[in-house]
Amino acid sequence: MAISAVFVMSMAPLSAMAAVDVVPPGNRSAKQPEIPGASKRRTQATKSTFDQKYEKIRDLIAEDDRLKRKIRSVSKRYGIDPIHIIGALVGEHTYNVDAYDRLQTYYIKAVSYAGERFRFEYGGEKVTDFVDRPQFEACDEDAGSAKLWTCREDVWESEFRGKTVDGKKFPNDRFGAVFFQPFYAGQTFGLGQLNPLTALVHTDRVNKVSRLRKLDAGNAARVYEAIMDPDSTLAYMAASIVESIENYRDIAGFDISGNPGITATLYNVGRSAKRAQNLAETNRKRANRGQKRQLPTENYYGWLVNHHEDELREMIAK
């Protein structure tokens, strides 16, 4: 019951009584926030620079008319500005991986070799069995994929992460990294660099809007097929972005739909519902002290997107 109460509170529209404030375009930070060391090391290992990687993915998208048509089409279907998908693509391929043309081929081969032999598990325990543990009883399987898997992430964070439960020690790491990383090459895949857990979270929305088959954690190969295919990947990217926009509107009372740097930040860090709830709580305390509301802020990844917004908008418009 305690877990259930915590989850209900975390998902409640905490700013329902307040007006929704529009987050203006541009960056709140004058200088780019610090880039994580892991991203720096990956880039140095390829003897490249962030500027070179940005220019490479920018030019690849700019020259790929077919991809741009797909981005505009899926954005229209999900009711978002195409700049949000462009921003996520640029951020991922600037800071996390190299350009999508080589990466896509690599992972398609990896999945084809693995076939049906891999599954989502940790320490020999399938994730489908793991979420049947009593700690997850409060997570309603009829609530929809977004609420269901968000609840399961919350339970993982509070009950399992970095703890020993029933004699089994669990890593101090994200749910998606622990149970949804059967390949050693990394935990995100495809054009949109999606984590399989992200696809599972948004499968209901993608099924409804794009009419794609619903995904099941028991069929890992099918999940990878969905996030590797460029057409379905774009749908899952759009669904993730829409979810972030809705969470910040409904929970934190902010309209972030006009700031691609904020949506890119949330695409990068994930768990938008929890982050919106934290921001709402911060602003509730600030209001009690007579202070102005704190706006959502971009991280290093979102800062780059906003910094180049005009150039990226011109590119997608052509």
C-alpha positions, 0 to 999 in steps of 0.5 A: 500500500505504501508503494501504491501511495507513493506512485499515485503521488508521483503521477498526480497533476501537482500543478493542476490548479496553476496556469500553464506557463510557456517556456520561451525558446532558447537556453537558460544557461549562457554557457553550455553545461559540462559534458559528461566524461564518458561522452568525451572519452567516446569522442576522443576514442574515435579521434573526432570532436563534438563539432565534427560529429555535430556537422556530420549528423547535420549534413547527413540529415540535410542531404537525406530528403527521404528521412526528412519526409519521414520526420515531417510525416511522423511529427504531423501524425503525433502533433509535434514540431519536427524540430523536436525529432531533429534535435533528438537525432542531432543530440544522440549522434553528437554526444553518444554515437557516430553518424547513423549510416554506419551505426544502423548497419552494425546493429542490424547485423548484431540482431540478425546474429542473435535472433531469438536467442537473447532475452531481457534478464539479469542474473538468469532472471527474466524481466517478465518473472522479475516484475511478477515479484510482490513489490510490483503488485501496485503496478496496474497492468491495465493502466497502459504501457506508459504508467505500467512501466513507469511504475515498475521503474519507480519500484526498481528505484525504491526497492531494488536499485543497489540493494540486496533483496531475497539474497540477490544483490542488484546493481546501482544502475538504471532499470533499463541498463540492468535488464534491457542490455543483452549486447555489450556494445551499449544500451541504446540502439538504432537511428533514435538510439532508443533503449528497449525499455523506452519502446516498451513504455510507449508501445500503447501510444505507438500502437494507437497512433501508428497502428504498429503491433504492441511490444512485449518484454517477453519477445526481445527480438521483436522489441529490437526489430521495432527500435532498429527499423527507421520507420518505427524508430521515428514513431517511438521517438515522437511518442517519447517526446509527446509524453515529455511534453504532456508530463511537463504540462500536466504535472509541472504546469509548463508548456515546453513544446516551443523549446526543442532544447528542453525536449531534447534534454528529456529525451536524453535523460528520460523519466520525464514524469518523475522529473516533472514531479520534482520540478513541481515540488520545487516550485511549490516550495518556492511559491511558499517562500514568495519566489518566482517559479523555476523554469525547466532548464536544458542540459549540455545536450539540449543546450546544443540543440537550442544553440543551433535551432535556427540552422536545424529549422532551416535544414528540416524546412528544405 
